């Protein structure tokens, strides 16, 4: 005989109460079955929500000097982690000294700081209280076992190459800018108070966001999926610009679109073409001065005089004239191809007669030219008279046409 499942005391008491109220056993069984199904549906929905939460992924990592906890007084190395569900985690890091770095690992531990935004986290950035962008500190890596080049000048090792040291830039706190697909927030550190919040878009979502420098200031630039390019002031997050530029028709644009300083942006319009845009009027005004040239203009140097032996034994093919090499020109005499003056029998009187004949020809040509001008003037006057006569004839013909326009043939 199969083993039956024993009912709990609460269920048995419920069955007794329902039976005393006048319900039949079939009705009681249906009611208990519906409650069991509703419990199973609620349990399955909770399990699906747990599965949905487990699909959360890390979308953004940012190293920087910040405050891991609210009670910290000095900034330390921290790792900001953004997830696909809009969660921001702050992980303080313990970095050993330079001597102990090869033996001891870098350790990190959760600080308990959790911030929430709408949509997937896209961008982290840090500002000081003056609104200036704080660059992340870094070190120049050098191979200790690498060979040294004696010809290379020795340079001092640079450590913590940031515009301002961490104590100067973040000594009293700083501002953290966090942007997601739907929202942007400015957070005051180390108190972790949200100073400003702005909902970027409701109908679409942000594809790319970054904090850039434009016109001696910083702003938050966003590129949305509906093609809008937006800029927000920092730290107040006031909208500065919202222009519809390029709808998302190609995923290549979404993957490669990046913002740069100076109010510019770049993306790949095709596998082999790069498109550069600007949303700054100052950059547009100076665009012609920044265009490059394909070559550097230089003055053409003068040709060098080549000697006979250099051209003869240099291997270059050169056309040589035999008369130039072995003729009279090489001996200092004029070449045979040049014209020579041969005096004729004409004397002074003959020259005067020839000159007089030339003067007479010029005079006759001048008289003929004057006569031709007079004839052209007369022709021009006749042409003007003919044009006037033609206009008068056209006017009279038009008047006669208007006069007899509405008359029949038998009325003429």
C-alpha positions as CSV (number, residue, x, y, z in Angstrom):
1,X,0.0,0.0,0.0
2,X,1.4,3.4,-1.0
3,X,2.4,5.7,1.8
4,X,0.1,8.8,2.0
5,X,1.4,12.2,2.9
6,X,0.4,13.2,6.4
7,X,-1.4,16.6,6.7
8,X,-0.2,19.2,9.1
9,X,-2.1,20.2,12.2
10,X,-3.1,23.6,10.7
11,X,-4.5,21.9,7.6
12,X,-6.5,19.4,9.6
13,X,-7.9,22.1,11.8
14,X,-8.9,24.1,8.7
15,X,-10.7,21.1,7.3
16,X,-12.7,20.6,10.6
17,X,-13.7,24.3,10.7
18,X,-14.8,24.2,7.1
19,X,-16.8,21.0,7.7
20,X,-18.5,22.5,10.7
21,X,-19.4,25.6,8.6
22,X,-21.5,23.3,6.3
23,X,-19.1,22.7,3.4
24,X,-18.8,19.3,1.7
25,X,-15.6,17.4,1.4
26,X,-15.4,18.0,-2.4
27,X,-15.7,21.8,-1.9
28,X,-13.0,21.7,0.8
29,X,-10.7,19.6,-1.4
30,X,-11.0,22.1,-4.3
31,X,-10.3,25.1,-2.0
32,X,-7.2,23.4,-0.6
33,X,-6.0,22.5,-4.1
34,X,-6.4,26.1,-5.3
35,X,-4.4,27.4,-2.3
36,X,-1.6,24.9,-3.0
37,X,-1.4,25.9,-6.7
38,X,-1.2,29.6,-5.7
39,X,1.6,28.8,-3.3
40,X,3.5,26.9,-6.0
41,X,3.1,29.8,-8.5
42,X,4.4,32.3,-5.9
43,X,7.3,30.1,-5.2
44,X,8.1,29.7,-8.9
45,X,7.9,33.5,-9.4
46,X,10.3,34.0,-6.5
47,X,12.7,31.4,-8.0
48,X,12.5,33.1,-11.4
49,X,13.3,36.5,-9.8
50,X,16.3,34.9,-8.1
51,X,17.5,33.5,-11.5
52,X,17.0,36.9,-13.0
53,X,19.2,38.5,-10.4
54,X,21.9,35.9,-10.9
55,X,22.2,37.1,-14.5
56,X,23.7,40.4,-13.3
57,X,27.1,41.1,-14.9
58,X,29.9,43.6,-14.4
59,X,29.8,46.3,-17.1
60,X,32.3,48.9,-15.8
61,X,35.5,48.9,-13.7
62,X,37.3,52.1,-12.6
63,X,40.4,52.4,-10.4
64,X,41.0,55.6,-8.5
65,X,41.8,57.2,-5.2
66,X,38.6,57.5,-3.2
67,X,37.0,56.9,0.1
68,X,35.9,53.3,0.7
69,X,33.8,54.0,3.7
70,X,31.9,57.0,5.1
71,X,34.3,57.3,8.1
72,X,37.5,57.5,6.1
73,X,39.5,60.7,6.4
74,X,42.2,60.0,3.7
75,X,41.7,58.7,0.2
76,X,43.0,55.2,-0.6
77,X,43.2,53.1,-3.7
78,X,39.7,51.8,-4.6
79,X,38.0,49.9,-7.3
80,X,34.6,51.1,-8.5
81,X,32.4,48.3,-9.9
82,X,29.3,48.9,-12.0
83,X,26.8,46.1,-12.9
84,X,24.2,45.6,-15.6
85,X,21.4,46.1,-13.0
86,X,22.6,49.6,-12.0
87,X,24.4,48.6,-8.8
88,X,27.6,50.3,-7.9
89,X,30.0,48.6,-5.5
90,X,33.1,50.3,-3.9
91,X,36.0,48.0,-3.0
92,X,39.0,49.5,-1.1
93,X,42.4,48.0,-2.0
94,X,45.5,47.4,0.0
95,X,48.6,47.8,-2.1
96,X,52.0,46.7,-0.7
97,X,55.0,48.9,-0.9
98,X,57.3,48.7,-3.9
99,X,59.7,46.4,-2.0
100,X,57.0,44.1,-0.8
101,X,55.0,44.1,-4.0
102,X,56.7,41.1,-5.6
103,X,56.1,39.0,-2.4
104,X,52.7,40.1,-1.2
105,X,49.5,40.3,-3.3
106,X,47.1,43.1,-3.5
107,X,44.1,42.5,-1.2
108,X,40.7,43.9,-1.4
109,X,37.5,43.6,0.7
110,X,33.9,44.8,0.3
111,X,33.2,48.0,2.2
112,X,29.4,47.6,2.2
113,X,28.9,50.7,0.0
114,X,26.1,50.0,-2.5
115,X,24.6,52.7,-4.8
116,X,21.7,52.1,-7.2
117,X,20.9,53.6,-10.6
118,X,18.5,52.9,-13.4
119,X,19.9,50.8,-16.1
120,X,23.4,49.4,-16.7
121,X,26.3,51.4,-15.4
122,X,28.4,53.0,-18.2
123,X,30.8,55.6,-16.8
124,X,32.7,56.6,-13.7
125,X,34.6,59.9,-13.2
126,X,35.9,62.0,-10.4
127,X,35.9,65.8,-9.9
128,X,37.3,68.0,-7.2
129,X,35.2,70.7,-5.5
130,X,36.3,73.2,-8.1
131,X,34.8,71.2,-10.9
132,X,38.1,70.1,-12.4
133,X,38.6,66.5,-13.6
134,X,40.8,64.3,-11.5
135,X,43.0,62.0,-13.5
136,X,43.7,58.5,-12.3
137,X,47.3,58.2,-10.8
138,X,49.6,55.8,-12.5
139,X,53.2,54.6,-12.5
140,X,55.7,54.0,-15.3
141,X,56.7,50.4,-15.3
142,X,60.3,49.4,-15.9
143,X,61.7,46.0,-16.2
144,X,64.3,45.6,-13.4
145,X,66.0,42.7,-15.2
146,X,66.1,44.4,-18.6
147,X,69.5,45.4,-20.2
148,X,70.5,49.0,-19.8
149,X,71.3,50.9,-23.0
150,X,74.4,53.1,-22.3
151,X,73.5,55.5,-25.1
152,X,70.1,56.2,-23.6
153,X,70.0,59.1,-21.1
154,X,69.1,58.0,-17.6
155,X,65.8,59.4,-16.3
156,X,64.5,59.5,-12.8
157,X,61.6,57.1,-12.3
158,X,58.3,58.9,-12.2
159,X,55.8,57.7,-9.6
160,X,52.2,58.8,-9.2
161,X,52.0,60.9,-12.4
162,X,48.8,62.8,-11.8
163,X,48.1,66.5,-12.2
164,X,47.6,66.8,-8.5
165,X,48.6,64.4,-5.7
166,X,45.9,62.5,-4.0
167,X,46.2,64.6,-0.8
168,X,45.8,67.9,-2.7
169,X,43.0,66.7,-5.0
170,X,41.0,64.5,-2.6
171,X,42.2,65.6,0.8
172,X,38.8,67.1,1.9
173,X,36.7,64.9,-0.4
174,X,35.7,64.8,-4.0
175,X,32.7,64.3,-6.3
176,X,32.0,61.0,-8.1
177,X,30.0,61.1,-11.4
178,X,28.2,57.9,-12.2
179,X,26.2,57.5,-15.4
180,X,24.0,54.6,-16.5
181,X,21.7,53.8,-19.5
182,X,18.9,55.9,-17.9
183,X,20.3,58.1,-15.2
184,X,23.2,60.2,-14.0
185,X,24.2,61.0,-10.4
186,X,26.8,63.2,-8.7
187,X,27.8,61.8,-5.3
188,X,29.7,63.6,-2.6
189,X,32.5,61.5,-1.1
190,X,33.1,60.4,1.6
191,X,29.6,61.1,2.9
192,X,28.1,59.3,-0.1
193,X,25.3,61.8,-0.4
194,X,23.6,62.2,-3.7
195,X,23.9,65.9,-4.7
196,X,22.3,65.9,-8.2
197,X,20.3,63.4,-10.1
198,X,19.1,63.6,-13.7
199,X,17.0,61.1,-15.7
200,X,18.6,61.2,-19.2
201,X,16.0,59.4,-21.2
202,X,12.8,57.5,-20.7
203,X,11.9,56.2,-24.2
204,X,15.4,55.2,-25.2
205,X,18.8,54.3,-23.5
206,X,22.3,55.6,-23.5
207,X,24.9,53.8,-25.6
208,X,28.1,55.7,-24.7
209,X,28.8,58.3,-22.0
210,X,32.0,60.0,-20.9
211,X,33.2,63.0,-19.0
212,X,35.1,65.3,-21.4
213,X,36.7,68.7,-21.5
214,X,34.9,71.4,-23.6
215,X,35.8,75.1,-23.7
216,X,37.9,75.1,-20.5
217,X,35.2,73.2,-18.6
218,X,34.0,69.6,-18.2
219,X,30.7,68.1,-19.1
220,X,29.0,64.7,-19.4
221,X,28.5,63.7,-23.0
222,X,26.0,61.0,-23.9
223,X,25.0,59.2,-27.2
224,X,21.6,57.6,-27.1
225,X,20.1,54.8,-29.1
226,X,17.6,57.1,-30.8
227,X,20.5,59.1,-32.3
228,X,20.5,62.0,-29.9
229,X,23.8,63.6,-28.7
230,X,23.4,65.2,-25.3
231,X,25.6,67.2,-23.0
232,X,25.1,67.8,-19.3
233,X,26.9,70.4,-17.1
234,X,28.9,69.2,-14.2
235,X,28.3,69.0,-11.3
236,X,24.8,70.4,-11.6
237,X,23.7,68.0,-14.4
238,X,21.8,70.7,-16.3
239,X,21.0,69.9,-19.9
240,X,23.2,72.0,-22.3
241,X,22.5,70.4,-25.6
242,X,20.2,67.8,-27.1
243,X,20.6,67.3,-30.9
244,X,19.3,64.4,-33.0
245,X,22.3,63.4,-35.1
246,X,22.3,59.7,-36.2
247,X,19.7,57.0,-35.5
248,X,21.0,53.6,-34.5
249,X,20.9,51.7,-37.8
250,X,24.3,50.0,-37.6
251,X,25.7,48.2,-34.5
252,X,29.2,49.2,-35.6
253,X,28.4,52.8,-34.7
254,X,27.2,51.7,-31.3
255,X,30.3,49.6,-30.6
256,X,32.8,52.2,-31.8
257,X,31.4,55.6,-30.8
258,X,33.7,57.4,-28.4
259,X,33.8,61.0,-27.1
260,X,37.0,63.0,-26.9
261,X,38.1,66.3,-25.4
262,X,37.5,69.5,-27.3
263,X,33.8,68.7,-28.2
264,X,34.6,65.9,-30.6
265,X,33.5,62.3,-31.2
266,X,34.7,59.5,-33.4
267,X,33.1,56.3,-34.8
268,X,33.6,53.8,-37.6
269,X,31.1,54.5,-40.4
270,X,32.3,51.4,-42.3
271,X,35.0,48.8,-41.8
272,X,37.6,51.1,-43.4
273,X,36.3,54.6,-42.8
274,X,36.4,56.7,-39.6
275,X,33.9,59.5,-39.1
276,X,34.8,62.5,-36.9
277,X,32.2,65.0,-35.7
278,X,32.2,68.0,-33.4
279,X,29.5,69.6,-31.3
280,X,31.5,72.7,-30.2
281,X,31.3,76.1,-32.0
282,X,34.9,76.9,-31.1
283,X,36.1,73.7,-32.7
284,X,34.1,74.5,-35.8
285,X,35.5,78.0,-36.1
286,X,39.1,76.7,-35.9
287,X,38.5,73.7,-38.2
288,X,40.1,75.2,-41.3
289,X,43.3,76.0,-39.3
290,X,43.6,72.4,-38.1
291,X,43.3,70.7,-41.5
292,X,46.5,68.9,-42.4
293,X,48.4,68.9,-45.7
294,X,49.5,66.0,-47.8
295,X,52.9,67.4,-48.3
296,X,55.2,70.1,-46.9
297,X,55.7,73.0,-49.4
298,X,59.3,73.8,-49.9
299,X,61.2,75.9,-52.4
300,X,62.6,74.1,-55.4
301,X,66.4,74.0,-55.3
302,X,68.5,75.1,-58.2
303,X,69.8,72.4,-60.5
304,X,73.5,71.6,-60.0
305,X,76.0,72.0,-62.8
306,X,77.1,68.6,-63.9
307,X,80.6,68.3,-65.3
308,X,81.4,66.4,-68.5
309,X,83.2,63.6,-66.8
310,X,80.5,63.1,-64.2
311,X,77.9,62.8,-66.9
312,X,80.0,60.6,-69.1
313,X,81.0,58.0,-66.5
314,X,78.0,58.4,-64.1
315,X,76.0,55.7,-65.9
316,X,73.1,58.1,-66.7
317,X,71.9,58.1,-70.3
318,X,72.5,61.6,-71.7
319,X,72.1,62.9,-75.3
320,X,75.3,64.5,-76.5
321,X,75.8,66.6,-79.6
322,X,78.7,65.8,-81.8
323,X,79.1,69.4,-82.8
324,X,79.2,70.4,-79.2
325,X,81.9,67.9,-78.4
326,X,84.2,68.0,-81.4
327,X,83.1,71.0,-83.5
328,X,84.1,74.6,-83.6
329,X,82.0,75.4,-80.5
330,X,84.4,73.5,-78.3
331,X,87.3,75.6,-79.7
332,X,85.6,78.9,-78.8
333,X,84.2,79.6,-82.3
334,X,80.6,80.2,-83.2
335,X,78.6,77.2,-84.3
336,X,77.7,76.7,-88.0
337,X,74.0,76.6,-87.2
338,X,74.1,80.3,-85.9
339,X,73.1,83.1,-88.4
340,X,75.9,85.2,-89.8
341,X,75.8,88.8,-90.9
342,X,76.6,89.3,-94.6
343,X,77.0,93.0,-95.6
344,X,75.1,93.8,-98.9
345,X,75.7,96.5,-101.6
346,X,73.0,98.8,-100.1
347,X,74.3,102.2,-99.1
348,X,73.0,105.2,-97.2
349,X,70.9,106.5,-100.0
350,X,69.2,103.2,-100.6
351,X,68.4,102.9,-96.9
352,X,66.7,106.4,-97.0
353,X,64.7,105.4,-100.0
354,X,63.6,102.2,-98.3
355,X,62.7,104.1,-95.2
356,X,60.6,106.6,-97.2
357,X,58.7,103.8,-98.9
358,X,57.9,102.3,-95.5
359,X,56.6,105.7,-94.2
360,X,54.4,106.0,-97.2
361,X,53.0,102.6,-96.7
362,X,52.2,103.4,-93.1
363,X,50.4,106.6,-94.1
364,X,48.3,104.8,-96.7
365,X,47.4,102.1,-94.2
366,X,46.3,104.8,-91.7
367,X,44.1,106.5,-94.2
368,X,42.5,103.2,-95.1
369,X,41.9,102.5,-91.5
370,X,40.2,105.8,-91.0
371,X,37.9,105.3,-94.0
372,X,37.0,101.8,-92.6
373,X,36.0,103.4,-89.3
374,X,33.8,105.9,-91.0
375,X,32.1,103.2,-93.0
376,X,31.5,101.2,-89.9
377,X,30.0,104.2,-88.2
378,X,27.6,104.7,-91.1
379,X,26.6,101.1,-91.0
380,X,25.9,101.3,-87.3
381,X,23.6,104.3,-87.9
382,X,21.7,102.5,-90.7
383,X,21.3,99.5,-88.4
384,X,19.8,101.6,-85.7
385,X,17.3,103.2,-88.2
386,X,16.3,99.8,-89.4
387,X,15.7,98.6,-85.8
388,X,13.5,101.7,-85.1
389,X,11.5,101.1,-88.2
390,X,11.0,97.4,-87.3
391,X,9.8,98.4,-83.8
392,X,7.3,100.9,-85.2
393,X,6.1,98.3,-87.7
394,X,5.6,95.8,-84.9
395,X,3.7,98.4,-82.8
396,X,1.3,99.3,-85.6
397,X,0.7,95.6,-86.5
398,X,-0.1,94.9,-82.8
399,X,-2.6,97.8,-82.7
400,X,-4.3,96.6,-85.9
401,X,-4.5,93.1,-84.5
402,X,-6.1,94.3,-81.3
403,X,-8.6,96.5,-83.3
404,X,-9.8,93.7,-85.5
405,X,-9.5,90.9,-82.9
406,X,-13.2,90.4,-82.1
407,X,-14.6,91.1,-85.6
408,X,-15.9,88.5,-88.0
409,X,-14.6,88.1,-91.5
410,X,-17.6,89.7,-93.0
411,X,-17.2,92.8,-90.8
412,X,-13.8,93.7,-92.0
